[in-house]
Amino acid sequence: MLENSRGFIRSSTFLSRVAPWWMVGVLLFFYVLSILDRLILNMLIVPIQKELQFTDFQISLLIGPAFSICFGLFGYPLGWAADRFSRRRVIFGGLIVWSMATVFTGLSKTLPFLFSSRIGVGVGEAALSPAAYSLIADKFPKERLATAMSVFGMGPKVGTAVAFAVGGLVFTYSTELDGITWPFIGALSSWRLALLMVGAPGILFAFLAFSFSEPQRCSIRKKATSDISVRTYIIQNKPLFFTLLLGFSFSAIAASGLVSWVPTYLTREFGLSPNEYAPIMGVINLISASSIVVKGVVIDWLYSRGVRDAHVRFYTWMLAVTVPLSILAFNTSNPYIFMCVYGVVDVVLVSFLIYVGATIQMMVPQHMRGQITAIFMFLIMTLAAGVAPSLVASFTDFVFESEAALGKSLMLVTAGSSVVAFVMLRIALRYLKPRMEAIAADVIAVAPTPSSPDVRGAVATPHA
């Protein structure tokens, strides 16, 4: 009997240790699916333009604003829902919506229909991040939060790698089926079939959202902040929020411009087809994904040794190398040198959301985490990432007036945005450090109101 009890205890202990990581693994899988559905269109630009005769600017509306604006607009109400209702159900519904919208993208035959379908992808994917960050924050102690967040944060890089690997295979397979007449649908060109093959499985995978339990909501804040509204909290911390938003928004511009147009650049500049560049880019993105976990461990190590603003400070250290590397990348005539240098830039830029997510979860009261995460996602994804594809295309079409100048456009947007991001985030550290130190000491540091004589308007530093 005693042996049975011990075995039961050991089994329960094992399950209690594995369960949080199973949840993170499922959330990571969903993130990968979302990135695959989001980016598969970027690999299909050339055949879409060939069939529908779209310009670069028209295509940029599909891969940029159509997705990003609604991703941001619906983030807040879905973040509000994640703060109040079952986060698993919020994620389940979002996955169903974006998977079906990806299927409809493949069935679209006009620009307005394509635009509407991409809006659906954005709406569905907006449900994932606020709910997932909240789930992880309630499942892990703050000393291990960056590591858990970094595993989830691998989603964009693993998703991009999968997009290149699976996208290349799917496109090759769909090309072999080009012209076949399908029941109820009719004949489908290769790019349309590729979108259907990518989107449809997500409808079944959505049920994995119920394979883990909903963690109990908890807060590391004292009751003093439990009744503060989101608006009041943001006003009280205006300099901190403004600099963080501006810094990460410009990081998003640089990152989104690269993700959106590098596949097309590889074809135009070096004459490589998706089948040729996809394996190498896939490996680069998997290496980049692995680096995210390493960075998460480093950040947790720094945090445990008193660097309370480590999440943002560490990012600025890496951001400093982006400008010279982006200039080098788009001035080389060797495609393999380009992909290697681009890989380093990619390691720095594209994983910025883990720094945003972890900082917010540790910085704000529990009852508004989903909402403030959604506000950040709205401003970063709508005003930044949504603008980036069209900004690059505008330089190409209206300034240089040549598709061959895509590399120059990418270099200008990436280098310029990285400089602004670095400056703003270094300023943000001035306000972030006292805030994080106050939280680490479990002290509520209340910021002065805008009418206060304290001209900084930042969070008051706790007294020793």
N, C-alpha and C positions, 0 to 999 in steps of 0.2 A: 504493500500500500504506500509506504514511504517512498519507495523507488518510483512508483507511478506518479506521485506528487512532485518529486524532483524532476522527472521527465517532462511533466506538464509545465512546470515553472521554466525549465530550460527552453521548451518550445515557445512558451509565451514571450520570454525574453528575446529569443531570436526573431519572432514575428514583430515585436515592438521595435526592433532595430531595423528590420528590413522594410517595414511598411512605409516609413517616410520616404525612403529612397525609391520604392516602387511608385509612389505617387509622383515624385520628381521625374522618374523615367517615363511615366505615361504623359505627363505634361510636356516633357521634352519631345516625345513622339508627336504630340499634337502640334507643337511649335514647328517641328520639321515639316509636317504636312502643310501647315499654313504657309511656310516659306516656299515650299514646292509649288503650291497652287498660285502663290503670288508671283513667283519669278519665272515659271515655265513660259509665260508669254514673252519674256525678254529674249528667250532663245528662238522664238518663232517670228521675230520681227521681219526678217527677210522674206519668208514665204507669205506672210500676211500682206506685206507691201506689194509683193508680186501679184497676188490675187486681187486685192482690193484697191490697189493704187493709192495708198496712203502716203503722205509726206512724213518726214521725221517729226515735225511739230504735231501732226495729227496722232501719230503713234505715241508721242510723249504724253498726250492727254490721257491715253489709256493706261500707260504704265505709271503715270504720276497722279494728277489730280483726280481722275475717276476713282482710283482706289483710295488714295490718301485722305482726301477731304472727308469722305464718309467714314473712313477708319477713325479719324479724329472726332468727327461730330457725334458719332454713336458711342465713342469711348466713355464719355461722361455718364450718360444714362445707364450704360451697361456696368460701369464702375460703381454707380449708385446701387444697382441691383446686386452686385457682388458684395457690397457692404451690408446688405439687408436680407438677402435670400440665399438659397443654396448655390454655392459657387460651382458645384459640379453640374447643376442643371443649366447655369448660365453658359458654361463652356460647351456642354452638349448641344444646346440650341445654336450657338455660334458656329460650331463645326458643321452641323447639318446645313446651315445657311450658306457658308462659304463653299462647301463642296458642291452643292447644287448650282451655285452661281458660276463656278468654274465649268461645270457641264454646259450651262447655258451660254457661256462665252464661246465654247466650241461650236455652238449651233447658231451663233449670231452672223448675220450677213450684211449688216449696215453699221456705220459708225455709231449712231444713237443706240442701237441694240447692244453693240459691244461695250459702249460706255456704261449703259445701265447694268450689264452683267458684271462689269468690274466694280461698280458701286456695291453690288451684292457681296462680292468677295471682301471688300473693305468693311462692310457692315458686320459680316459674320466674324471676321478675324479680330474685330475690335473687342469681342467678348473675352478673348483668351488672356491677354496680359494682366489686366487689373485683377481678375479672379485668381489667376495662377500665382502672381506675386503675393497676394493675400494668403492663399493656402500655404505657400512655402514659409511665409513669415510666422504663421501660427503653428507650424509643424517643427521648426528648428529653433534652437537657442541663438541669440544674436552673435555669439562667438563663432558659430558655424554657418551663419546666414550667407556670407559671401561665397563660401564653397558651394552650398546648395543652390544659390542663385546662379553661380557660374555654370553649374551643370545644366540648369534650365536655359541659361544664356547661350549655351552651345547651339541652341535651336537655329538661329539665323545662319551660322556657318555650316552646321551639318545639313541644314535645309538647302543651302546654296550648293553644297557638294552633291547632295542627292539630286538637286535640280539639274546640275550638269551631267551627272552619271545617268540617272534615270531618264532625264529629259533627252539626252543623246540616244539612249537605247529605244525609248518610246518613239522618238521621231524617226529613227531608222526603221523600226517595226511598222509604224504607221505609214511610212513611205511605201513599203511593200504592199500595203493594203489600199493604197490610194486608188480611188475610183470605184471601189466595191460598193454596191448598193445594199444598204442596211434596212432591215424591217422598220417601218414607221418613221424612219429618218431620211432615207434616200442615200445618194452618193455623198461621201465626205472626203474632202482633201486631207492631206497628211497632217497639217497643223490642227485642223478641227478634231480629227480622231485622237491626236495626242492629248488635247485638253480633256476630252471625254474620258480617256484612259486614266488620266491623273486625278480628275475630280470625283468620279463615281465611287471609288473605294472608301473615301472619307465618310460617306454616309453610314457605312457599317462600323468603321473604326470609332465613330463617335460614342458608341456604347461603352468603350473602355473608361469613360468618365465615371462610371459607376463601379469600377473595380477597386476603388480605394474609398476609405471613409472620410467624411467631412470632419476636419479637425475643429476642436472647440476654439472659438474666437477668444483671443487673449490680448492684453495690452500691457506694455511696459510703462505706460503713462500714469501719472497720478490723476485723481478725480478732478483736479483743477482745470484740466483741458477737456473734460468729457462733454461739456455743453457748448464749447466754442464751435461756431459755424465755420465752414470751409472758407467762406469769403473773409471773415474776420481773421482767421488764422493766416491766410495769404497776405492780407494787408499788414498784419503785425510783423510779418517776415518778408516784406516786399523786396528789399535789396538782395536777400539771399535767393528768393525764387526768381527774380528778374535775371540775375547773372547766371544762375544755373540753367534756366530756360534758354537764354540767348546762347550760352556756350554750347550746350548740347544740341540746340537747333542747327547751329552752323556745322557741328560734327555730322549731323544727319544730312545736311545738304551735300557735304563732301562724300559721305558714304553712299547715299542714295544715287548720286550722279554716277558713281563708279559701278554700282551693282546694276543699274539700269542700262548702261551703254557699253560697258567693257565687252560683253559678248559680240555686239555689233562691231565694235572697234577691231576685235580680233579678225573678223571676217573682212572688213573693209581695208584695214591696214596691212594685214599679213596674208590675206586670202585663205584663211583657215575655215573649214566647215565645222559645225557643232560636233560632228563625229571625231574630228581631229583635235580640237582644243578641249573638249569636255573631260577626257580622262585626266589630263594634267591639271586643269582647273579644279576638278573634283578632289584630287590629292592635296592641292594647295589649301582648299577650304577645309578638308579634314584635319590638316596640320594646324590650321588657324583655330578650328574648333577645339582641338586638344589644348592649345595655348590658353584658352579661356579658363579651363579648370585650373591650370597652373597659376594663372593670374589671380583667380579666386582664392587659392591657397595662400599666395603671397600677401594678398590684401588682408586675409584673416590673421596671418602672422604679424603684419604691421599693426593691425588693430589691437591684437592682444598685447602688444608692447607699447601701447599708449598713443599710437598715431590714429586718433579717432576720426579724422577726415581722410583716411587712407583710400577710400573708394574713389574719390575725385582727385586727390593729390597724385595717386599712382597713375591715373589716366593722363594727367597733364604731362607727366614725365615721358610717357610714350608718345603723346601727341606732338612733342617738339621735333620728332624726326620725320613727320609726315611731309612737310613742304619740300625739303631737298630730294626725298625719295620720289615724290610725285613728279617733280621736274625731270628727274632721271628716267623714270618709267616711260614718259610720253615723248622722250627724245632719243630712244634707242630704236634701231632698225631690226633688232633680233627679237623674234617673238618669245623665245625662251628666257632671255634676259628680262624682257618685259614682264612675263608671268611671274618670275621669281621676285622681282622688285615690287610688283603689284601685290604679291602675296604678303610681303612685309607691311605694306601700307594697309592692306586689308585686315591684318591682325590687329592693328591699332584702331582703325576707324569703326569697323562694322559691328564690333561687340560693345559699343558704348551703352546700349540699353541696360546691361547688367549693372553698370555703375549708377545709372538713374534709378533703376528699380530698387537696388539694395539701399541706396541713400534714403529714398522716400520711405521705405518700410521701417527704417530705423529712426527716422527724423520726425514723423508726424503721428498724431494720435490714431489709435486703431480704428475709430469709427469713421475716419475720413481717408483711410489709406487708398481704397479703391478709387474714390473720387479724385483725389489729387494725382494718383498715378494716371488716371484717364485724362486729366487736364494736361499733364506733361505730354502724354501720348498725342493728344489733340494738337497742341501747339508744335510739337516736334515733327509729327507725321504730316500734319496739314500744311502748316506755314513753312516747313522746311523740306522734309522728304518729298512732299507733294509738288513743291516748286522745282526741286533739283532736276528731274528729267527734262522738264520744259525749259529750264534755264540753260542747260547744256545744249539742247536742240535750238534754242534761240540764238546762241552764239554761232552755231554751225550754219543755220539757215539765213539769219538776218545780218550777222556781223561779218563772218568770213564768206558767206554765200557759197559754200562748197561742202559736200558730204565728206570730202577728203580731209577737211579740217577738224574732224571730230576729236582727234587727239589733242589739238590745241585747246578746244573748248573744255575737254575734261581736265586738262592741266590747270587752266585758269580757275575753274570752279573748285577743284580739289585743293589747290594750294591756297587760294584766297580765303576759302571758308575755314581751312585748318588754322590759319593765322588768327582769325577772329575768335574761333573756338578756344584756342590756347589762352589768349589774353583775357577773355571773359571768365573762364574757369579759374584762372589764377586769382582774379579779383574775387570770385565767389568764395574762395578758401578763407578769405578774411572773415566772412560771416558764418561759414560752415563750421569752422574749427570750434568756436565757443559753444555753438549749438550742440554739436556732437559730444563735446566734453561734458556739457550739462546733462545730457541724456545718459551718458555712461555713468555719471555720479547719481543718476536717478533724481535729478533736480530739475524742476520745471522752470526754464528760463523764459520769462515773459518779455516779449519785445515791447519797446515804447510805441505808443500810438503815433500816427503821422503828425499830430499836433504837439508832441513832446519836444522839449528843448534839445534832446539828444539827436543831433543832425544825422547821425549814421542811420537811424531807423532799423538797426540790426538787432538781433537777439542779444539781450543783456548777458554779459559774461557772469557766471556764478561767482559769488565771493568765496574766497578760501575759508 
